[in-house]
């Protein structure tokens, strides 16, 4: 009998044998079968550079990888990147982190969609459920695998992700995509593109629905019921206006609503949470020879409503209803909200950027201003809390000669809370021989506390803001986090053997990491949780990514991503032991994915993602996951079609982030029609 380990190999072997018999008469080759020139990226420095010239390692997830992955959520794509962990906090709340312990809200990563930051100031993290993008609408994703505070500021403390959607002109006039499968999956996306005179426009509607994880067999706590459904609808429109060769205006607007069931929200064991989002972005680009000026403005809004309740005040305090008005004069017994009811965050951002070249130097500089506003009775009390941030940045790419280039960068960021913080970077790239690059770089980054951390004071409150019981505050001495990142890398472009290789050695020294700590507090018998700088952490290791195309098996391609991490840390402030050493098991030592793709005859193609993570948090459980996909392209009379059948985690089950999230095999069918 075949073991689970052999099943993926058998799957491919059967498909290969079925393809060879007709390969000669029906084989086809497109541009993906050949190695392109060296890829270019912009996210590393804001300059358009060859990936061999950048000062930091970058991974590009292109549209072919996205399709082959079988992913339905954007965060799943990031498991194809060395050193990144993606996971499910709940059934439909997701997290992504890099080189750091998975938490409920994966933070310290800047994420942009077409240049618009979607880093959420309320959570100091990314709300992956509210981006409103179907993975099939993504053209490519640039992932900067290292601190990018020099390029994007505080939010990019550990890295940066830029999601670029497909250009309007490259999309079919009308496209309909649907996915149906278990866990109640019902997805529908409709795109339509057109033009009016000099304006090209595109409309999108994305509907997502599923039931999340199953309830656990033995229900010990209400959250084990796994009430974690999702129902979301997002509408968006973007367009381009090109009045002449020098000027271009791009605009993008969207609105959405997501309804989630969140386990553990209140005394019922779950709560119904509603996310309302909208955004507006406009970008003016002026190009003249080697010079480009860009002026961008955007606005993001997130509103939250939550029906969870803590119960009556009298039950919370264990007193009679009549005693409530005695303890709190002017108040009366009532039911208290437990979640982010009537909560919102808002961001306004404007930025000017100029790129230019002279002689053998390319440079970019710019400045910008941002205003974040948050409101939440439970998080802050009454009223809005806001912060203004101002930034000035610059990056230089100096082409010393054909065999060397150097990068220099600096980001200055000013807030009233932290004053002015700066993040510099310097890198040298050597190209001793065509196809071979060596890089050495050092980056220093700082992360100023967000507007939420500056004002956080969570607890049970009456509707007028009067505090009943305090839960979480920040320490008065909290300050910015710091990172010093060292990188040595080797990049090889070897077309003679159809191979690309990127190997990176790194060491990241992170100081004054902010975390939660339970401390005694006057008037609070159980103490309160305090946000403070409590941790120093050092991470070192190796990252590897590579691509290989097999001459012996036409159409077969392999993409490998692997990371080995060693972490050690010391607590700065610990009530029980001030200098306690942290265990090195908070992140997996080994993690990696292998993406295999194969073109078959008759417009069939297959792919598989094999994922592995070693045990961490002493759970005594490695993660071994195999995803399988087979697709078929169809040509109809007036349209094109594509059908995919996908099985995620085909051969076992595992606990995703938490024992309550049991990820069992999932299967679904996707259909796409283009008119």
C-alpha positions in Angstrom: 0.0 0.0 0.0 1.3 3.5 -0.9 2.3 5.8 1.9 1.3 9.5 2.0 4.9 10.4 1.2 4.7 8.5 -2.2 1.3 9.7 -3.3 2.5 13.1 -4.7 5.2 11.3 -6.8 2.6 8.8 -8.1 0.3 11.7 -9.0 2.9 13.3 -11.2 4.1 10.0 -12.7 0.6 9.2 -13.9 0.2 12.6 -15.4 3.6 12.5 -17.1 3.0 9.1 -18.7 -0.3 10.2 -20.0 1.3 13.3 -21.5 4.3 11.8 -23.3 2.2 9.7 -25.7 0.8 12.8 -27.4 3.5 15.3 -26.6 5.1 15.2 -30.0 1.9 16.2 -31.8 0.4 18.6 -29.3 3.3 20.2 -27.4 3.3 23.9 -27.1 5.8 26.5 -25.9 5.3 29.9 -24.6 7.5 32.6 -23.0 7.3 30.9 -19.6 9.3 27.9 -21.0 12.3 30.1 -21.5 14.4 32.1 -19.0 13.7 35.8 -19.3 16.4 38.5 -18.8 17.2 39.3 -15.2 14.1 40.4 -13.5 13.5 44.0 -12.4 11.9 45.2 -9.2 11.0 48.6 -7.7 10.1 47.7 -4.1 13.6 47.4 -2.7 14.6 51.1 -3.2 11.7 52.7 -5.2 14.0 52.7 -8.2 13.6 50.3 -11.0 16.5 47.9 -10.6 17.7 44.5 -11.8 17.2 42.1 -9.0 21.0 41.6 -9.0 21.5 45.3 -8.3 19.2 45.6 -5.2 20.6 46.2 -1.7 18.3 43.6 -0.2 16.9 40.2 -1.2 13.7 40.2 -3.1 11.2 37.5 -4.1 8.9 37.9 -7.1 5.7 35.9 -7.1 4.4 36.1 -10.7 1.0 35.3 -12.1 2.2 31.8 -13.2 3.2 31.0 -9.7 -0.1 32.4 -8.3 -2.1 30.2 -10.6 0.0 27.1 -10.0 -0.2 27.5 -6.2 -3.9 26.8 -6.1 -4.2 29.6 -3.4 -7.6 31.2 -2.7 -6.3 33.8 -0.2 -3.5 36.3 -0.7 -1.7 35.4 2.5 -1.3 31.8 1.3 1.0 33.0 -1.5 3.6 34.2 1.0 4.4 30.7 2.0 6.3 30.5 -1.3 8.8 33.1 0.1 11.8 32.0 2.2 11.5 33.0 5.9 7.8 34.0 5.7 5.1 32.2 7.7 1.4 32.5 6.9 -1.3 31.0 9.1 -4.9 31.2 10.2 -5.6 32.9 13.5 -9.2 31.9 13.2 -11.0 30.3 10.2 -11.1 33.6 8.3 -8.7 35.9 10.1 -5.1 35.5 8.8 -1.6 36.4 9.8 1.8 36.7 8.1 5.1 37.2 9.8 8.8 37.0 8.9 11.5 35.7 11.2 9.3 36.3 14.2 6.9 34.3 16.3 3.4 34.0 14.8 0.9 36.2 16.8 -2.8 37.0 16.5 -1.8 40.1 14.5 1.3 39.6 12.4 2.9 43.0 12.5 6.1 44.9 11.4 5.5 44.2 7.7 4.5 47.0 5.3 2.0 45.8 2.7 1.0 47.9 -0.3 -1.6 47.4 -3.0 -0.5 49.3 -6.2 1.6 51.6 -4.0 -1.2 52.3 -1.4 -0.3 51.2 2.1 -2.9 48.9 3.7 -1.1 48.6 7.0 -4.0 49.1 9.5 -3.2 51.6 12.3 -5.9 50.2 14.6 -4.4 46.7 14.7 -0.9 47.7 13.7 -1.2 44.8 11.3 -2.8 43.9 8.0 -6.5 43.0 7.7 -6.1 40.4 5.0 -9.9 39.8 4.8 -10.7 43.3 3.6 -8.3 43.8 0.7 -11.0 43.1 -1.8 -8.7 41.4 -4.3 -9.1 38.1 -6.0 -5.8 36.3 -6.3 -6.4 35.8 -10.0 -6.4 39.6 -10.4 -2.8 39.9 -9.1 -0.1 40.5 -11.8 2.8 40.0 -9.4 3.9 40.5 -5.8 7.3 41.9 -4.9 8.4 40.7 -1.4 11.4 42.4 0.2 13.0 39.8 2.5 14.7 42.2 4.9 14.1 45.4 6.8 12.8 48.1 4.4 12.5 50.9 6.9 15.0 52.8 4.7 12.5 52.7 1.9 9.1 52.8 3.5 9.5 53.8 7.1 8.5 52.2 10.4 5.9 49.8 9.2 8.5 48.0 7.0 10.6 47.1 10.1 10.9 43.4 9.0 10.1 43.6 5.3 7.8 44.9 2.7 5.2 43.5 0.3 3.9 45.2 -2.8 0.9 43.7 -4.5 0.4 44.8 -8.1 -2.8 44.0 -9.8 -3.2 43.4 -13.5 -3.2 46.4 -15.9 -6.6 47.3 -17.3 -5.4 46.9 -20.9 -4.1 43.4 -20.2 -7.4 42.1 -18.9 -10.3 40.6 -21.0 -13.2 42.9 -21.5 -15.3 40.7 -19.3 -14.2 37.9 -17.0 -16.2 35.7 -14.6 -14.6 33.4 -12.1 -16.1 31.1 -9.5 -14.9 28.6 -7.0 -17.0 26.0 -5.2 -15.9 23.4 -2.7 -16.1 22.1 0.8 -16.0 24.3 4.0 -19.0 25.9 2.2 -16.8 27.7 -0.3 -18.7 29.9 -2.6 -16.6 32.5 -4.4 -17.5 34.8 -7.3 -15.5 37.5 -9.1 -16.7 39.6 -12.0 -14.4 42.0 -13.9 -15.3 44.4 -16.7 -13.0 46.7 -18.6 -13.6 49.4 -21.2 -12.6 52.9 -22.2 -14.2 56.3 -22.8 -12.1 58.5 -25.0 -8.7 58.8 -23.3 -9.8 57.0 -20.1 -9.4 53.2 -19.6 -11.4 51.9 -16.7 -12.1 48.6 -15.0 -14.8 47.4 -12.5 -14.5 44.5 -10.2 -16.8 42.7 -7.8 -15.5 40.0 -5.4 -17.8 37.9 -3.3 -16.4 35.4 -0.8 -18.2 33.0 1.5 -17.1 29.9 3.6 -17.7 28.3 6.9 -14.1 28.1 8.3 -12.8 25.3 10.4 -14.9 22.5 11.8 -15.9 22.3 15.5 -13.5 20.2 17.6 -14.8 16.7 18.5 -14.6 17.5 22.3 -15.9 21.0 23.2 -14.0 22.2 26.3 -14.5 25.9 25.7 -17.1 27.8 23.7 -14.5 28.8 21.1 -14.0 25.1 20.3 -17.3 25.3 18.4 -15.4 27.2 15.8 -18.1 29.7 14.8 -15.8 31.3 12.2 -17.9 31.9 9.0 -17.1 34.6 6.5 -19.3 36.5 4.0 -17.8 39.4 2.1 -18.5 41.6 -0.8 -16.1 44.2 -2.3 -16.6 46.5 -5.2 -13.8 48.5 -6.9 -13.1 50.6 -9.9 -9.8 51.8 -11.3 -8.8 53.8 -14.3 -6.0 55.4 -16.3 -6.1 58.8 -18.0 -3.2 59.6 -20.4 -3.7 63.0 -22.0 -0.2 63.0 -23.6 3.1 61.3 -23.6 4.4 63.0 -20.5 1.4 62.8 -18.1 -0.6 59.9 -16.7 -3.3 60.0 -14.0 -4.3 56.8 -12.2 -7.2 56.4 -9.9 -8.5 53.6 -7.8 -11.6 53.5 -5.5 -13.2 50.7 -3.6 -15.8 49.8 -1.0 -16.5 46.6 0.9 -18.3 44.8 3.7 -17.1 41.7 5.4 -19.1 39.7 8.0 -17.1 37.4 10.2 -17.9 35.1 13.1 -15.0 35.4 15.5 -14.7 32.6 18.2 -14.1 33.5 21.8 -15.7 37.0 21.4 -18.0 36.9 24.4 -20.0 34.8 26.9 -21.6 33.0 24.0 -18.2 31.8 22.7 -18.3 33.9 19.5 -19.3 37.3 18.2 -20.6 38.6 14.9 -18.2 41.2 13.5 -18.7 43.5 10.6 -15.9 45.2 8.7 -16.8 48.2 6.5 -14.0 49.5 4.3 -13.5 52.1 1.6 -10.5 53.7 0.0 -9.7 56.3 -2.6 -6.3 56.7 -4.4 -5.2 59.1 -7.1 -1.7 59.2 -8.6 -0.3 61.7 -11.1 2.9 60.6 -13.0 5.0 63.1 -15.0 7.8 61.6 -17.2 10.4 63.5 -19.1 13.4 61.6 -20.5 15.2 60.1 -17.4 13.1 62.1 -14.9 9.9 61.1 -13.3 7.8 63.0 -10.8 4.9 61.3 -8.9 2.3 62.8 -6.6 0.0 60.4 -4.8 -2.8 60.8 -2.4 -4.9 58.1 -0.8 -7.5 57.7 2.0 -8.3 54.4 3.8 -11.2 53.8 6.1 -12.1 50.8 8.3 -15.2 50.6 10.5 -15.9 47.7 12.9 -19.1 46.7 14.6 -19.2 43.8 17.0 -22.2 42.4 18.8 -20.3 40.6 21.6 -21.2 41.3 25.2 -19.5 40.8 28.6 -22.9 40.5 30.3 -24.3 42.7 32.9 -22.2 45.0 35.0 -23.6 43.4 38.2 -22.5 40.0 37.0 -19.1 41.3 36.1 -18.5 42.8 39.5 -20.5 40.1 41.3 -22.8 42.6 43.0 -26.5 43.2 43.0 -28.0 45.4 40.3 -28.8 48.0 42.9 -25.2 48.3 44.1 -24.0 49.3 40.6 -25.3 52.9 41.1 -23.7 53.0 44.5 -20.3 52.0 43.3 -20.6 54.2 40.1 -22.8 57.2 40.9 -24.9 58.2 38.0 -24.7 54.8 36.3 -27.0 51.8 36.3 -26.8 48.1 35.6 -26.6 47.3 31.9 -25.1 44.9 29.4 -21.5 45.9 28.3 -20.0 45.5 24.9 -16.9 43.2 24.8 -15.7 43.8 21.3 -14.8 46.7 19.0 -18.3 48.1 18.7 -18.6 51.4 16.8 -14.8 51.4 16.2 -13.1 52.9 13.2 -9.7 53.9 11.8 -8.9 56.4 9.1 -5.8 57.3 7.2 -5.0 60.3 4.9 -1.6 60.2 3.1 0.1 62.4 0.5 3.5 61.9 -1.0 5.7 63.5 -3.6 8.5 61.4 -5.2 11.1 62.2 -7.8 13.3 59.8 -9.8 16.2 61.0 -11.9 19.5 59.8 -13.5 22.7 61.4 -14.4 26.0 59.8 -15.5 26.2 56.5 -13.7 23.9 57.4 -10.8 20.1 56.7 -10.4 18.4 58.3 -7.4 15.0 58.8 -5.9 13.9 61.2 -3.2 10.6 62.3 -1.8 8.6 63.6 1.2 5.2 62.9 2.5 2.7 63.4 5.4 0.3 61.0 7.0 -2.6 61.4 9.5 -3.9 58.4 11.3 -7.1 58.6 13.4 -8.6 55.8 15.5 -11.7 55.6 17.6 -12.8 52.8 20.0 -14.5 53.0 23.3 -13.0 49.8 24.6 -9.5 50.5 23.3 -9.1 54.2 24.2 -12.2 55.5 25.9 -14.2 58.4 24.5 -13.1 60.5 21.6 -10.8 60.1 18.6 -7.0 59.6 18.9 -4.9 60.8 16.1 -1.3 61.2 15.0 0.6 63.1 12.3 3.7 61.6 10.7 6.1 63.3 8.3 8.8 61.6 6.2 11.7 62.5 4.0 13.6 59.7 2.1 16.2 59.1 -0.5 17.9 56.2 -2.2 20.9 56.2 -4.6 22.1 53.4 -6.9 25.7 54.2 -8.0 26.9 52.0 -10.9 30.6 52.2 -10.1 31.5 50.1 -13.2 30.3 47.0 -15.0 31.4 44.8 -12.1 30.1 46.8 -9.1 27.3 49.0 -7.9 26.5 50.5 -4.5 23.3 51.5 -2.8 22.8 54.2 -0.2 19.5 55.0 1.5 18.1 57.0 4.3 14.6 57.5 5.7 13.7 60.2 8.2 10.4 60.0 10.1 9.0 62.5 12.6 6.2 62.1 15.1 5.3 64.1 18.1 5.5 61.0 20.3 9.0 59.7 19.2 10.5 62.8 17.7 12.7 62.2 14.6 13.9 58.7 13.9 16.1 57.7 11.0 16.8 54.4 9.2 19.9 54.2 7.0 21.2 51.5 4.7 24.4 50.8 2.6 25.1 47.9 0.3 27.7 46.8 -2.2 27.0 44.4 -5.1 29.8 42.8 -7.0 29.4 41.2 -10.5 32.7 39.4 -11.1 31.3 37.4 -14.0 28.2 37.5 -16.0 25.4 35.6 -14.2 27.1 35.9 -10.8 26.5 38.5 -8.1 27.7 38.9 -4.6 26.0 41.3 -2.2 26.9 42.7 1.3 24.6 45.1 3.0 23.8 46.6 6.4 20.5 48.2 7.4 19.4 50.0 10.5 15.7 50.4 11.0 13.4 51.9 13.7 9.8 51.3 14.4 8.0 54.2 16.2 5.0 53.2 18.3 1.7 53.4 16.4 -1.2 55.7 17.3 -2.9 52.7 18.9 0.1 51.9 21.2 0.5 55.6 22.1 -3.1 55.8 23.5 -4.2 52.2 24.3 -6.2 51.8 27.5 -8.5 48.8 27.1 -11.1 47.8 29.6 -14.8 47.5 30.4 -16.5 50.9 30.2 -19.9 52.4 30.4 -21.2 54.0 27.2 -20.0 57.4 28.4 -16.5 56.2 28.7 -16.3 55.7 32.5 -13.9 52.9 33.3 -15.1 49.9 35.2 -12.1 47.5 35.0 -8.8 48.2 33.3 -7.2 45.5 31.2 -4.4 46.8 29.0 -2.2 50.0 29.0 1.2 51.1 27.7 4.2 51.8 29.9 5.1 55.5 30.0 8.6 54.7 29.0 7.8 52.9 25.8 10.0 53.8 22.9 10.8 52.8 19.3 12.0 49.3 18.4 15.4 49.0 16.6 16.9 46.5 14.1 20.3 46.1 12.6 20.3 43.7 9.7 23.4 42.2 8.1 23.2 40.4 4.8 25.6 38.4 2.5 24.0 37.1 -0.6 24.9 35.2 -3.8 22.8 35.3 -6.9 23.4 33.0 -9.9 21.7 33.2 -13.3 22.7 30.0 -15.1 20.8 29.8 -18.4 23.1 27.0 -19.7 21.6 24.6 -17.1 18.2 26.4 -16.8 18.8 27.4 -13.2 18.4 30.5 -11.1 19.7 30.5 -7.5 19.6 33.1 -4.6 21.4 32.2 -1.4 21.3 34.7 1.6 23.2 34.6 4.9 21.7 37.0 7.5 21.9 38.2 11.0 19.2 40.5 12.5 19.7 42.1 15.9 16.4 43.4 17.1 16.3 45.6 20.2 13.5 46.9 22.5 10.8 44.7 20.9 7.4 45.7 22.2 5.3 43.0 23.9 2.6 42.4 26.5 3.4 41.7 30.1 1.1 41.1 33.1 2.1 43.5 36.0 0.7 44.5 39.4 -1.5 47.6 39.2 -3.1 49.6 42.0 -6.9 48.9 42.3 -6.7 45.9 39.9 -6.3 42.7 42.0 -5.3 40.6 39.0 -3.0 43.2 37.6 -3.1 44.6 34.1 -1.4 43.8 30.8 1.2 46.4 29.9 2.7 47.1 26.4 6.4 47.9 26.8 9.9 47.2 25.4 10.5 43.8 27.0 12.6 41.9 24.5 15.9 41.7 22.7 16.0 39.2 19.9 18.7 38.0 17.5 17.9 35.9 14.5 20.5 34.4 12.1 20.4 31.8 9.4 20.2 31.1 5.7 17.6 31.6 3.1 17.6 29.9 -0.3 15.4 30.2 -3.3 15.9 28.7 -6.7 14.2 27.8 -10.0 15.1 25.0 -12.3 13.6 23.8 -15.6 14.2 20.2 -16.6 15.5 19.5 -20.1 14.8 15.8 -19.7 11.1 16.4 -19.0 9.9 19.3 -21.2 7.5 21.6 -19.5 8.5 20.6 -15.9 9.7 23.4 -13.6 10.7 23.5 -10.0 10.7 26.5 -7.6 12.3 26.0 -4.2 12.1 28.3 -1.1 13.8 27.3 2.1 14.8 29.1 5.4 16.9 27.9 8.4 16.6 30.2 11.4 18.3 30.3 14.8 16.8 32.6 17.3 17.8 33.6 20.8 16.5 36.4 23.0 16.6 38.0 26.4 13.8 39.6 28.3 14.5 43.2 29.3 11.8 43.4 31.9 10.5 40.3 33.6 8.7 40.4 37.0 9.8 36.9 38.0 13.3 36.9 36.4 14.6 40.1 34.9 17.3 38.5 32.7 15.4 35.3 31.7 16.5 33.7 28.5 13.8 33.1 25.9 13.4 29.6 24.4 14.5 29.4 20.8 11.4 27.5 19.8 9.1 30.4 19.0 9.7 30.1 15.3 10.4 26.9 13.2 14.1 26.3 12.5 13.3 24.8 9.1 10.6 25.9 6.7 10.2 25.6 3.0 8.1 25.0 0.0 8.6 23.2 -3.3 6.4 24.3 -6.2 6.3 21.9 -9.1 4.6 22.7 -12.4 4.2 20.7 -15.6 2.7 21.5 -18.9 0.8 18.6 -20.5 -0.7 18.0 -23.9 -4.1 19.3 -25.0 -3.8 22.5 -22.9 -3.6 20.6 -19.6 -1.2 21.6 -16.8 -0.6 20.3 -13.3 1.1 21.7 -10.2 1.8 20.8 -6.7 3.0 22.7 -3.6 4.9 20.7 -1.0 5.3 22.6 2.3 7.3 21.7 5.4 7.7 23.4 8.8 9.6 21.9 11.7 8.1 21.9 15.1 8.0 25.1 17.1 6.4 26.1 20.4 7.1 22.5 21.5 3.9 21.3 19.9 5.6 18.0 18.9 4.1 18.4 15.4 5.9 19.1 12.1 3.8 20.6 9.3 3.7 18.6 6.1 1.2 19.8 3.5 0.7 18.8 -0.1 -1.5 20.8 -2.4 -2.4 19.3 -5.9 -3.9 21.1 -8.8 -4.8 20.2 -12.4 -6.0 22.7 -14.9 -7.4 22.7 -18.5 -7.7 25.6 -20.9 -10.6 25.7 -23.3 -11.3 27.6 -26.4 -15.0 28.3 -27.0 -16.6 30.1 -29.9 -16.6 33.6 -28.5 -14.7 33.2 -25.3 -11.9 31.4 -23.5 -12.3 29.2 -20.4 -10.1 27.7 -17.7 -11.1 24.9 -15.3 -9.0 24.0 -12.2 -9.5 21.2 -9.7 -7.5 21.8 -6.5 -6.9 19.7 -3.4 -5.3 21.5 -0.5 -3.5 19.5 2.2 -4.4 16.4 0.3 -3.1 13.6 2.6 -3.4 14.5 6.3 -4.5 17.2 8.7 -2.6 19.6 10.9 -3.2 22.3 13.5 -2.9 25.7 11.8 -1.4 28.2 14.4 -3.6 26.8 17.2 -5.0 23.4 18.2 -8.5 24.8 17.5 -7.7 25.3 13.8 -7.7 21.7 12.4 -6.8 22.1 8.7 -8.3 19.0 7.0 -8.1 18.2 3.2 -10.0 20.7 1.2 -11.1 20.3 -2.4 -12.7 22.9 -4.8 -13.3 23.6 -8.5 -12.5 26.9 -10.1 -14.0 28.0 -13.4 -13.0 31.1 -15.4 -14.7 32.5 -18.5 -13.2 35.4 -20.5 -15.2 37.3 -23.1 
